[in-house]
Amino acid sequence: MQAAAFAQLVVRAYKNDKGIFSKKVNAEELIPKTANDKQKALFLFYVIQLDYAVRSQNLYTGAQRLFLTNPSFFSPHYINNLPPKELEKILRKYLKPRYINEAIRRYKENSRILIKKYQGDPRKIFQWSNSAEEVLQILRNFRGFGPKIGNFFVRTMINTFNYSYPDIEDLLPPVDVHDVKIAYLLGFVNSPEMTNKNIKKVKNLWSNACKKAGVSWLIFDKALWLLGSEGQPKSKNDIFKLLDRVPFSTLQN
């Protein structure tokens, strides 16, 4: 079985709405429909930085409810002026982060940076950068935007606003427990454990697979998350069933 063949198959199924991909619930699809472009960018910026140690669907459902209730909330100036206790109350009611103190700190610190350096608009980070690597380096200055959240945010912004960089396919995709588990079930790694070594191995595995297959990791990563998070496969055969019962033979060497 080749990783490149799997990547190609997954992207094809995703684009054709096959199997688990008949319903797309990635971050890019969960942006409020009534939001303008700046609101879209801010929504992604604030929700994605909390997309860890929490059920993603609950997070985005709560964020959508909050936007409908108070669209002004997703604004660095609004959050910067909000008393910590009031911010805590809103976060607990709608976004329900597991680590509330860290969530408050991220929102406060990142709002100040966004106002001071980027006119309160996350799009400026991308518009003022000449490469995807430069964007990532800038994001490292924001609290919580490490290799997973930072790369995830880059993916969603590029998919949403069609930013173009010459080095985008050289970025390693963000990897979470679902990506590692799928790699393990398919026999590409020996363990599903989220060790630094394993995470690095899986990042390079999927990156090289996408390049070899001629598909963009920006699409493959969306599909892989749906396959793992929404599909919850427990075996290799489960994965194929989720891909609309694709014959196992199509993935053989």
Order of alpha helices (4+ residues) and beta strands (2+ residues): alpha-alpha-alpha-alpha-alpha-alpha-alpha-alpha-alpha-alpha-alpha-alpha-alpha
